[in-house]
């Protein structure tokens, strides 16, 4: 019975790793990058203005 317990530990670890991997690589369609991209574009424009104005 002790051998069965030692075999269950890696099995449960593999199942847990598989579940975590599928959760970590899930498709996140609810997150949009629109606001972040707009902020980045404003940052780039500000950097271009400061470079050409100096």
PDBQT receptor file of N, H, CA, C and O in Angstrom, charges set to zero:
ATOM      1  N   UNK A   1       0.821  -1.201   0.000  1.00  0.00    +0.000 N 
ATOM      2  CA  UNK A   1       0.000   0.000   0.000  1.00  0.00    +0.000 C 
ATOM      3  C   UNK A   1       0.867   1.267   0.000  1.00  0.00    +0.000 C 
ATOM      4  O   UNK A   1       0.495   2.279  -0.594  1.00  0.00    +0.000 OA
ATOM      5  N   UNK A   2       2.022   1.202   0.670  1.00  0.00    +0.000 N 
ATOM      6  H   UNK A   2       2.324   0.380   1.153  1.00  0.00    +0.000 HD
ATOM      7  CA  UNK A   2       2.911   2.348   0.710  1.00  0.00    +0.000 C 
ATOM      8  C   UNK A   2       3.461   2.659  -0.680  1.00  0.00    +0.000 C 
ATOM      9  O   UNK A   2       3.662   3.823  -1.028  1.00  0.00    +0.000 OA
ATOM     10  N   UNK A   3       3.703   1.609  -1.476  1.00  0.00    +0.000 N 
ATOM     11  H   UNK A   3       3.539   0.664  -1.193  1.00  0.00    +0.000 HD
ATOM     12  CA  UNK A   3       4.192   1.822  -2.835  1.00  0.00    +0.000 C 
ATOM     13  C   UNK A   3       3.149   2.536  -3.682  1.00  0.00    +0.000 C 
ATOM     14  O   UNK A   3       3.489   3.378  -4.513  1.00  0.00    +0.000 OA
ATOM     15  N   UNK A   4       1.898   2.205  -3.477  1.00  0.00    +0.000 N 
ATOM     16  H   UNK A   4       1.621   1.521  -2.803  1.00  0.00    +0.000 HD
ATOM     17  CA  UNK A   4       0.822   2.857  -4.210  1.00  0.00    +0.000 C 
ATOM     18  C   UNK A   4       0.751   4.344  -3.856  1.00  0.00    +0.000 C 
ATOM     19  O   UNK A   4       0.508   5.184  -4.722  1.00  0.00    +0.000 OA
ATOM     20  N   UNK A   5       0.959   4.654  -2.609  1.00  0.00    +0.000 N 
ATOM     21  H   UNK A   5       1.156   3.972  -1.905  1.00  0.00    +0.000 HD
ATOM     22  CA  UNK A   5       0.973   6.057  -2.182  1.00  0.00    +0.000 C 
ATOM     23  C   UNK A   5       2.098   6.815  -2.867  1.00  0.00    +0.000 C 
ATOM     24  O   UNK A   5       1.900   7.938  -3.330  1.00  0.00    +0.000 OA
ATOM     25  N   UNK A   6       3.282   6.205  -2.934  1.00  0.00    +0.000 N 
ATOM     26  H   UNK A   6       3.443   5.292  -2.558  1.00  0.00    +0.000 HD
ATOM     27  CA  UNK A   6       4.410   6.876  -3.584  1.00  0.00    +0.000 C 
ATOM     28  C   UNK A   6       4.192   7.023  -5.088  1.00  0.00    +0.000 C 
ATOM     29  O   UNK A   6       4.741   7.940  -5.698  1.00  0.00    +0.000 OA
ATOM     30  N   UNK A   7       3.413   6.152  -5.688  1.00  0.00    +0.000 N 
ATOM     31  H   UNK A   7       2.966   5.407  -5.193  1.00  0.00    +0.000 HD
ATOM     32  CA  UNK A   7       3.102   6.289  -7.110  1.00  0.00    +0.000 C 
ATOM     33  C   UNK A   7       2.013   7.332  -7.356  1.00  0.00    +0.000 C 
ATOM     34  O   UNK A   7       1.958   7.931  -8.429  1.00  0.00    +0.000 OA
ATOM     35  N   UNK A   8       1.161   7.547  -6.380  1.00  0.00    +0.000 N 
ATOM     36  H   UNK A   8       1.206   7.060  -5.508  1.00  0.00    +0.000 HD
ATOM     37  CA  UNK A   8       0.107   8.547  -6.539  1.00  0.00    +0.000 C 
ATOM     38  C   UNK A   8       0.647   9.969  -6.471  1.00  0.00    +0.000 C 
ATOM     39  O   UNK A   8       0.080  10.871  -7.089  1.00  0.00    +0.000 OA
ATOM     40  N   UNK A   9       1.720  10.184  -5.741  1.00  0.00    +0.000 N 
ATOM     41  H   UNK A   9       2.180   9.452  -5.239  1.00  0.00    +0.000 HD
ATOM     42  CA  UNK A   9       2.271  11.538  -5.599  1.00  0.00    +0.000 C 
ATOM     43  C   UNK A   9       2.684  12.112  -6.962  1.00  0.00    +0.000 C 
ATOM     44  O   UNK A   9       2.245  13.212  -7.298  1.00  0.00    +0.000 OA
ATOM     45  N   UNK A  10       3.507  11.418  -7.759  1.00  0.00    +0.000 N 
ATOM     46  H   UNK A  10       3.864  10.524  -7.486  1.00  0.00    +0.000 HD
ATOM     47  CA  UNK A  10       3.844  11.980  -9.077  1.00  0.00    +0.000 C 
ATOM     48  C   UNK A  10       2.644  12.065 -10.020  1.00  0.00    +0.000 C 
ATOM     49  O   UNK A  10       2.570  12.964 -10.858  1.00  0.00    +0.000 OA
ATOM     50  N   UNK A  11       1.706  11.127  -9.879  1.00  0.00    +0.000 N 
ATOM     51  H   UNK A  11       1.767  10.397  -9.198  1.00  0.00    +0.000 HD
ATOM     52  CA  UNK A  11       0.510  11.171 -10.721  1.00  0.00    +0.000 C 
ATOM     53  C   UNK A  11      -0.310  12.420 -10.427  1.00  0.00    +0.000 C 
ATOM     54  O   UNK A  11      -0.748  13.112 -11.345  1.00  0.00    +0.000 OA
ATOM     55  N   UNK A  12      -0.514  12.701  -9.161  1.00  0.00    +0.000 N 
ATOM     56  H   UNK A  12      -0.158  12.138  -8.415  1.00  0.00    +0.000 HD
ATOM     57  CA  UNK A  12      -1.258  13.912  -8.788  1.00  0.00    +0.000 C 
ATOM     58  C   UNK A  12      -0.493  15.178  -9.188  1.00  0.00    +0.000 C 
ATOM     59  O   UNK A  12      -1.100  16.171  -9.589  1.00  0.00    +0.000 OA
ATOM     60  N   UNK A  13       0.829  15.138  -9.079  1.00  0.00    +0.000 N 
ATOM     61  H   UNK A  13       1.321  14.331  -8.754  1.00  0.00    +0.000 HD
ATOM     62  CA  UNK A  13       1.629  16.287  -9.500  1.00  0.00    +0.000 C 
ATOM     63  C   UNK A  13       1.496  16.505 -11.011  1.00  0.00    +0.000 C 
ATOM     64  O   UNK A  13       1.397  17.646 -11.462  1.00  0.00    +0.000 OA
ATOM     65  N   UNK A  14       1.492  15.435 -11.786  1.00  0.00    +0.000 N 
ATOM     66  H   UNK A  14       1.573  14.508 -11.419  1.00  0.00    +0.000 HD
ATOM     67  CA  UNK A  14       1.351  15.561 -13.239  1.00  0.00    +0.000 C 
ATOM     68  C   UNK A  14      -0.029  16.088 -13.606  1.00  0.00    +0.000 C 
ATOM     69  O   UNK A  14      -0.156  16.920 -14.504  1.00  0.00    +0.000 OA
ATOM     70  N   UNK A  15      -1.050  15.616 -12.927  1.00  0.00    +0.000 N 
ATOM     71  H   UNK A  15      -0.946  14.940 -12.197  1.00  0.00    +0.000 HD
ATOM     72  CA  UNK A  15      -2.404  16.121 -13.190  1.00  0.00    +0.000 C 
ATOM     73  C   UNK A  15      -2.493  17.596 -12.827  1.00  0.00    +0.000 C 
ATOM     74  O   UNK A  15      -3.069  18.389 -13.572  1.00  0.00    +0.000 OA
ATOM     75  N   UNK A  16      -1.926  17.965 -11.689  1.00  0.00    +0.000 N 
ATOM     76  H   UNK A  16      -1.458  17.321 -11.083  1.00  0.00    +0.000 HD
ATOM     77  CA  UNK A  16      -1.916  19.376 -11.284  1.00  0.00    +0.000 C 
ATOM     78  C   UNK A  16      -1.155  20.249 -12.264  1.00  0.00    +0.000 C 
ATOM     79  O   UNK A  16      -1.585  21.358 -12.578  1.00  0.00    +0.000 OA
ATOM     80  N   UNK A  17      -0.016  19.748 -12.751  1.00  0.00    +0.000 N 
ATOM     81  H   UNK A  17       0.334  18.847 -12.495  1.00  0.00    +0.000 HD
ATOM     82  CA  UNK A  17       0.759  20.514 -13.727  1.00  0.00    +0.000 C 
ATOM     83  C   UNK A  17      -0.013  20.682 -15.031  1.00  0.00    +0.000 C 
ATOM     84  O   UNK A  17       0.039  21.741 -15.655  1.00  0.00    +0.000 OA
ATOM     85  N   UNK A  18      -0.723  19.645 -15.437  1.00  0.00    +0.000 N 
ATOM     86  H   UNK A  18      -0.765  18.784 -14.930  1.00  0.00    +0.000 HD
ATOM     87  CA  UNK A  18      -1.531  19.748 -16.655  1.00  0.00    +0.000 C 
ATOM     88  C   UNK A  18      -2.660  20.749 -16.512  1.00  0.00    +0.000 C 
ATOM     89  O   UNK A  18      -2.934  21.530 -17.423  1.00  0.00    +0.000 OA
ATOM     90  N   UNK A  19      -3.319  20.720 -15.352  1.00  0.00    +0.000 N 
ATOM     91  H   UNK A  19      -3.097  20.085 -14.612  1.00  0.00    +0.000 HD
ATOM     92  CA  UNK A  19      -4.396  21.686 -15.115  1.00  0.00    +0.000 C 
ATOM     93  C   UNK A  19      -3.857  23.113 -15.069  1.00  0.00    +0.000 C 
ATOM     94  O   UNK A  19      -4.452  24.027 -15.640  1.00  0.00    +0.000 OA
ATOM     95  N   UNK A  20      -2.737  23.297 -14.392  1.00  0.00    +0.000 N 
ATOM     96  H   UNK A  20      -2.253  22.555 -13.929  1.00  0.00    +0.000 HD
ATOM     97  CA  UNK A  20      -2.156  24.633 -14.322  1.00  0.00    +0.000 C 
ATOM     98  C   UNK A  20      -1.715  25.107 -15.703  1.00  0.00    +0.000 C 
ATOM     99  O   UNK A  20      -1.909  26.273 -16.046  1.00  0.00    +0.000 OA
ATOM    100  N   UNK A  21      -1.123  24.218 -16.495  1.00  0.00    +0.000 N 
ATOM    101  H   UNK A  21      -0.965  23.271 -16.215  1.00  0.00    +0.000 HD
ATOM    102  CA  UNK A  21      -0.689  24.587 -17.840  1.00  0.00    +0.000 C 
ATOM    103  C   UNK A  21      -1.844  24.987 -18.730  1.00  0.00    +0.000 C 
ATOM    104  O   UNK A  21      -1.743  25.951 -19.489  1.00  0.00    +0.000 OA
ATOM    105  N   UNK A  22      -2.936  24.259 -18.643  1.00  0.00    +0.000 N 
ATOM    106  H   UNK A  22      -3.019  23.477 -18.027  1.00  0.00    +0.000 HD
ATOM    107  CA  UNK A  22      -4.094  24.625 -19.461  1.00  0.00    +0.000 C 
ATOM    108  C   UNK A  22      -4.715  25.928 -18.979  1.00  0.00    +0.000 C 
ATOM    109  O   UNK A  22      -5.209  26.711 -19.791  1.00  0.00    +0.000 OA
ATOM    110  N   UNK A  23      -4.699  26.173 -17.679  1.00  0.00    +0.000 N 
ATOM    111  H   UNK A  23      -4.298  25.537 -17.019  1.00  0.00    +0.000 HD
ATOM    112  CA  UNK A  23      -5.222  27.429 -17.146  1.00  0.00    +0.000 C 
ATOM    113  C   UNK A  23      -4.323  28.600 -17.532  1.00  0.00    +0.000 C 
ATOM    114  O   UNK A  23      -4.821  29.670 -17.884  1.00  0.00    +0.000 OA
ATOM    115  N   UNK A  24      -3.014  28.413 -17.471  1.00  0.00    +0.000 N 
ATOM    116  H   UNK A  24      -2.610  27.544 -17.185  1.00  0.00    +0.000 HD
ATOM    117  CA  UNK A  24      -2.084  29.497 -17.771  1.00  0.00    +0.000 C 
ATOM    118  C   UNK A  24      -2.084  29.867 -19.251  1.00  0.00    +0.000 C 
ATOM    119  O   UNK A  24      -1.823  31.019 -19.596  1.00  0.00    +0.000 OA
ATOM    120  N   UNK A  25      -2.371  28.916 -20.123  1.00  0.00    +0.000 N 
ATOM    121  H   UNK A  25      -2.583  27.980 -19.843  1.00  0.00    +0.000 HD
ATOM    122  CA  UNK A  25      -2.336  29.198 -21.559  1.00  0.00    +0.000 C 
ATOM    123  C   UNK A  25      -3.716  29.436 -22.140  1.00  0.00    +0.000 C 
ATOM    124  O   UNK A  25      -3.895  29.378 -23.357  1.00  0.00    +0.000 OA
ATOM    125  N   UNK A  26      -4.688  29.701 -21.291  1.00  0.00    +0.000 N 
ATOM    126  H   UNK A  26      -4.543  29.748 -20.303  1.00  0.00    +0.000 HD
ATOM    127  CA  UNK A  26      -6.047  29.911 -21.785  1.00  0.00    +0.000 C 
ATOM    128  C   UNK A  26      -6.127  31.196 -22.616  1.00  0.00    +0.000 C 
ATOM    129  O   UNK A  26      -5.293  32.092 -22.485  1.00  0.00    +0.000 OA
ATOM    130  N   UNK A  27      -7.121  31.259 -23.446  1.00  0.00    +0.000 N 
ATOM    131  H   UNK A  27      -7.798  30.531 -23.552  1.00  0.00    +0.000 HD
ATOM    132  CA  UNK A  27      -7.329  32.419 -24.307  1.00  0.00    +0.000 C 
ATOM    133  C   UNK A  27      -8.092  33.474 -23.513  1.00  0.00    +0.000 C 
ATOM    134  O   UNK A  27      -9.215  33.230 -23.070  1.00  0.00    +0.000 OA
ATOM    135  N   UNK A  28      -7.502  34.613 -23.337  1.00  0.00    +0.000 N 
ATOM    136  H   UNK A  28      -6.590  34.811 -23.696  1.00  0.00    +0.000 HD
ATOM    137  CA  UNK A  28      -8.115  35.680 -22.547  1.00  0.00    +0.000 C 
ATOM    138  C   UNK A  28      -8.730  36.715 -23.480  1.00  0.00    +0.000 C 
ATOM    139  O   UNK A  28      -8.118  37.745 -23.763  1.00  0.00    +0.000 OA
ATOM    140  N   UNK A  29      -9.924  36.443 -23.950  1.00  0.00    +0.000 N 
ATOM    141  H   UNK A  29     -10.421  35.607 -23.720  1.00  0.00    +0.000 HD
ATOM    142  CA  UNK A  29     -10.582  37.337 -24.904  1.00  0.00    +0.000 C 
ATOM    143  C   UNK A  29     -11.178  38.561 -24.225  1.00  0.00    +0.000 C 
ATOM    144  O   UNK A  29     -11.471  39.551 -24.897  1.00  0.00    +0.000 OA
ATOM    145  N   UNK A  30     -11.363  38.519 -22.911  1.00  0.00    +0.000 N 
ATOM    146  H   UNK A  30     -11.126  37.716 -22.366  1.00  0.00    +0.000 HD
ATOM    147  CA  UNK A  30     -12.019  39.637 -22.246  1.00  0.00    +0.000 C 
ATOM    148  C   UNK A  30     -11.073  40.817 -22.035  1.00  0.00    +0.000 C 
ATOM    149  O   UNK A  30     -11.522  41.944 -21.822  1.00  0.00    +0.000 OA
ATOM    150  N   UNK A  31      -9.770  40.563 -22.093  1.00  0.00    +0.000 N 
ATOM    151  H   UNK A  31      -9.405  39.648 -22.266  1.00  0.00    +0.000 HD
ATOM    152  CA  UNK A  31      -8.807  41.648 -21.881  1.00  0.00    +0.000 C 
ATOM    153  C   UNK A  31      -8.501  42.299 -23.229  1.00  0.00    +0.000 C 
ATOM    154  O   UNK A  31      -8.087  41.626 -24.173  1.00  0.00    +0.000 OA
ATOM    155  N   UNK A  32      -8.707  43.595 -23.308  1.00  0.00    +0.000 N 
ATOM    156  H   UNK A  32      -9.043  44.141 -22.541  1.00  0.00    +0.000 HD
ATOM    157  CA  UNK A  32      -8.405  44.310 -24.540  1.00  0.00    +0.000 C 
ATOM    158  C   UNK A  32      -7.203  45.206 -24.311  1.00  0.00    +0.000 C 
ATOM    159  O   UNK A  32      -7.004  45.722 -23.211  1.00  0.00    +0.000 OA
ATOM    160  N   UNK A  33      -6.410  45.389 -25.339  1.00  0.00    +0.000 N 
ATOM    161  H   UNK A  33      -6.572  44.970 -26.233  1.00  0.00    +0.000 HD
ATOM    162  CA  UNK A  33      -5.211  46.198 -25.246  1.00  0.00    +0.000 C 
ATOM    163  C   UNK A  33      -5.422  47.610 -25.769  1.00  0.00    +0.000 C 
ATOM    164  O   UNK A  33      -4.458  48.363 -25.905  1.00  0.00    +0.000 OA
ATOM    165  N   UNK A  34      -6.653  47.982 -26.063  1.00  0.00    +0.000 N 
ATOM    166  H   UNK A  34      -7.436  47.370 -25.953  1.00  0.00    +0.000 HD
ATOM    167  CA  UNK A  34      -6.919  49.279 -26.664  1.00  0.00    +0.000 C 
ATOM    168  C   UNK A  34      -6.417  50.438 -25.831  1.00  0.00    +0.000 C 
ATOM    169  O   UNK A  34      -5.731  51.317 -26.353  1.00  0.00    +0.000 OA
ATOM    170  N   UNK A  35      -6.740  50.463 -24.556  1.00  0.00    +0.000 N 
ATOM    171  H   UNK A  35      -7.297  49.749 -24.132  1.00  0.00    +0.000 HD
ATOM    172  CA  UNK A  35      -6.322  51.587 -23.713  1.00  0.00    +0.000 C 
ATOM    173  C   UNK A  35      -4.817  51.591 -23.515  1.00  0.00    +0.000 C 
ATOM    174  O   UNK A  35      -4.211  52.661 -23.458  1.00  0.00    +0.000 OA
ATOM    175  N   UNK A  36      -4.201  50.428 -23.409  1.00  0.00    +0.000 N 
ATOM    176  H   UNK A  36      -4.693  49.559 -23.456  1.00  0.00    +0.000 HD
ATOM    177  CA  UNK A  36      -2.750  50.372 -23.246  1.00  0.00    +0.000 C 
ATOM    178  C   UNK A  36      -2.045  50.842 -24.510  1.00  0.00    +0.000 C 
ATOM    179  O   UNK A  36      -1.033  51.540 -24.438  1.00  0.00    +0.000 OA
ATOM    180  N   UNK A  37      -2.574  50.461 -25.666  1.00  0.00    +0.000 N 
ATOM    181  H   UNK A  37      -3.396  49.894 -25.725  1.00  0.00    +0.000 HD
ATOM    182  CA  UNK A  37      -1.964  50.895 -26.912  1.00  0.00    +0.000 C 
ATOM    183  C   UNK A  37      -2.120  52.400 -27.117  1.00  0.00    +0.000 C 
ATOM    184  O   UNK A  37      -1.213  53.055 -27.631  1.00  0.00    +0.000 OA
ATOM    185  N   UNK A  38      -3.255  52.943 -26.719  1.00  0.00    +0.000 N 
ATOM    186  H   UNK A  38      -3.991  52.411 -26.301  1.00  0.00    +0.000 HD
ATOM    187  CA  UNK A  38      -3.447  54.388 -26.822  1.00  0.00    +0.000 C 
ATOM    188  C   UNK A  38      -2.457  55.128 -25.926  1.00  0.00    +0.000 C 
ATOM    189  O   UNK A  38      -1.891  56.144 -26.328  1.00  0.00    +0.000 OA
ATOM    190  N   UNK A  39      -2.253  54.624 -24.729  1.00  0.00    +0.000 N 
ATOM    191  H   UNK A  39      -2.713  53.798 -24.403  1.00  0.00    +0.000 HD
ATOM    192  CA  UNK A  39      -1.283  55.232 -23.822  1.00  0.00    +0.000 C 
ATOM    193  C   UNK A  39       0.126  55.151 -24.378  1.00  0.00    +0.000 C 
ATOM    194  O   UNK A  39       0.907  56.091 -24.229  1.00  0.00    +0.000 OA
ATOM    195  N   UNK A  40       0.460  54.042 -25.014  1.00  0.00    +0.000 N 
ATOM    196  H   UNK A  40      -0.173  53.278 -25.135  1.00  0.00    +0.000 HD
ATOM    197  CA  UNK A  40       1.779  53.897 -25.620  1.00  0.00    +0.000 C 
ATOM    198  C   UNK A  40       1.959  54.870 -26.780  1.00  0.00    +0.000 C 
ATOM    199  O   UNK A  40       3.033  55.446 -26.951  1.00  0.00    +0.000 OA
ATOM    200  N   UNK A  41       0.917  55.050 -27.568  1.00  0.00    +0.000 N 
ATOM    201  H   UNK A  41       0.045  54.582 -27.429  1.00  0.00    +0.000 HD
ATOM    202  CA  UNK A  41       1.005  55.996 -28.689  1.00  0.00    +0.000 C 
ATOM    203  C   UNK A  41       1.182  57.427 -28.173  1.00  0.00    +0.000 C 
ATOM    204  O   UNK A  41       1.953  58.198 -28.744  1.00  0.00    +0.000 OA
ATOM    205  N   UNK A  42       0.475  57.785 -27.102  1.00  0.00    +0.000 N 
ATOM    206  H   UNK A  42      -0.152  57.159 -26.638  1.00  0.00    +0.000 HD
ATOM    207  CA  UNK A  42       0.659  59.116 -26.511  1.00  0.00    +0.000 C 
ATOM    208  C   UNK A  42       2.082  59.274 -25.986  1.00  0.00    +0.000 C 
ATOM    209  O   UNK A  42       2.679  60.342 -26.124  1.00  0.00    +0.000 OA
ATOM    210  N   UNK A  43       2.621  58.229 -25.390  1.00  0.00    +0.000 N 
ATOM    211  H   UNK A  43       2.136  57.362 -25.278  1.00  0.00    +0.000 HD
ATOM    212  CA  UNK A  43       3.992  58.269 -24.890  1.00  0.00    +0.000 C 
ATOM    213  C   UNK A  43       4.970  58.472 -26.039  1.00  0.00    +0.000 C 
ATOM    214  O   UNK A  43       5.885  59.288 -25.935  1.00  0.00    +0.000 OA
ATOM    215  N   UNK A  44       4.788  57.738 -27.132  1.00  0.00    +0.000 N 
ATOM    216  H   UNK A  44       4.045  57.075 -27.216  1.00  0.00    +0.000 HD
ATOM    217  CA  UNK A  44       5.692  57.889 -28.282  1.00  0.00    +0.000 C 
ATOM    218  C   UNK A  44       5.617  59.290 -28.864  1.00  0.00    +0.000 C 
ATOM    219  O   UNK A  44       6.641  59.877 -29.211  1.00  0.00    +0.000 OA
ATOM    220  N   UNK A  45       4.404  59.828 -28.972  1.00  0.00    +0.000 N 
ATOM    221  H   UNK A  45       3.572  59.351 -28.691  1.00  0.00    +0.000 HD
ATOM    222  CA  UNK A  45       4.250  61.186 -29.502  1.00  0.00    +0.000 C 
ATOM    223  C   UNK A  45       4.930  62.200 -28.597  1.00  0.00    +0.000 C 
ATOM    224  O   UNK A  45       5.560  63.139 -29.082  1.00  0.00    +0.000 OA
ATOM    225  N   UNK A  46       4.809  62.020 -27.290  1.00  0.00    +0.000 N 
ATOM    226  H   UNK A  46       4.297  61.257 -26.896  1.00  0.00    +0.000 HD
ATOM    227  CA  UNK A  46       5.461  62.932 -26.343  1.00  0.00    +0.000 C 
ATOM    228  C   UNK A  46       6.979  62.845 -26.466  1.00  0.00    +0.000 C 
ATOM    229  O   UNK A  46       7.666  63.863 -26.383  1.00  0.00    +0.000 OA
ATOM    230  N   UNK A  47       7.501  61.650 -26.663  1.00  0.00    +0.000 N 
ATOM    231  H   UNK A  47       6.942  60.823 -26.731  1.00  0.00    +0.000 HD
ATOM    232  CA  UNK A  47       8.950  61.492 -26.809  1.00  0.00    +0.000 C 
ATOM    233  C   UNK A  47       9.427  62.133 -28.106  1.00  0.00    +0.000 C 
ATOM    234  O   UNK A  47      10.488  62.757 -28.129  1.00  0.00    +0.000 OA
ATOM    235  N   UNK A  48       8.668  61.992 -29.179  1.00  0.00    +0.000 N 
ATOM    236  H   UNK A  48       7.806  61.485 -29.161  1.00  0.00    +0.000 HD
ATOM    237  CA  UNK A  48       9.054  62.605 -30.453  1.00  0.00    +0.000 C 
ATOM    238  C   UNK A  48       9.030  64.126 -30.339  1.00  0.00    +0.000 C 
ATOM    239  O   UNK A  48       9.903  64.797 -30.889  1.00  0.00    +0.000 OA
ATOM    240  N   UNK A  49       8.036  64.684 -29.630  1.00  0.00    +0.000 N 
ATOM    241  H   UNK A  49       7.327  64.139 -29.183  1.00  0.00    +0.000 HD
ATOM    242  CA  UNK A  49       7.977  66.124 -29.465  1.00  0.00    +0.000 C 
ATOM    243  C   UNK A  49       9.143  66.637 -28.647  1.00  0.00    +0.000 C 
ATOM    244  O   UNK A  49       9.722  67.674 -28.972  1.00  0.00    +0.000 OA
ATOM    245  N   UNK A  50       9.494  65.925 -27.593  1.00  0.00    +0.000 N 
ATOM    246  H   UNK A  50       9.024  65.083 -27.329  1.00  0.00    +0.000 HD
ATOM    247  CA  UNK A  50      10.599  66.386 -26.744  1.00  0.00    +0.000 C 
ATOM    248  C   UNK A  50      11.923  66.253 -27.479  1.00  0.00    +0.000 C 
ATOM    249  O   UNK A  50      12.828  67.053 -27.245  1.00  0.00    +0.000 OA
ATOM    250  N   UNK A  51      12.064  65.276 -28.353  1.00  0.00    +0.000 N 
ATOM    251  H   UNK A  51      11.328  64.626 -28.543  1.00  0.00    +0.000 HD
ATOM    252  CA  UNK A  51      13.304  65.090 -29.108  1.00  0.00    +0.000 C 
ATOM    253  C   UNK A  51      13.460  66.181 -30.160  1.00  0.00    +0.000 C 
ATOM    254  O   UNK A  51      14.556  66.710 -30.345  1.00  0.00    +0.000 OA
ATOM    255  N   UNK A  52      12.375  66.523 -30.849  1.00  0.00    +0.000 N 
ATOM    256  H   UNK A  52      11.484  66.094 -30.699  1.00  0.00    +0.000 HD
ATOM    257  CA  UNK A  52      12.468  67.530 -31.908  1.00  0.00    +0.000 C 
ATOM    258  C   UNK A  52      12.449  68.933 -31.336  1.00  0.00    +0.000 C 
ATOM    259  O   UNK A  52      12.942  69.854 -31.988  1.00  0.00    +0.000 OA
ATOM    260  N   UNK A  53      11.896  69.140 -30.133  1.00  0.00    +0.000 N 
ATOM    261  H   UNK A  53      11.496  68.392 -29.603  1.00  0.00    +0.000 HD
ATOM    262  CA  UNK A  53      11.815  70.464 -29.550  1.00  0.00    +0.000 C 
ATOM    263  C   UNK A  53      13.104  70.908 -28.867  1.00  0.00    +0.000 C 
ATOM    264  O   UNK A  53      13.279  72.100 -28.612  1.00  0.00    +0.000 OA
ATOM    265  N   UNK A  54      14.009  69.981 -28.564  1.00  0.00    +0.000 N 
ATOM    266  H   UNK A  54      13.866  69.013 -28.771  1.00  0.00    +0.000 HD
ATOM    267  CA  UNK A  54      15.220  70.299 -27.817  1.00  0.00    +0.000 C 
ATOM    268  C   UNK A  54      16.303  70.709 -28.712  1.00  0.00    +0.000 C 
ATOM    269  O   UNK A  54      17.402  71.016 -28.251  1.00  0.00    +0.000 OA
TER     270      UNK A  54
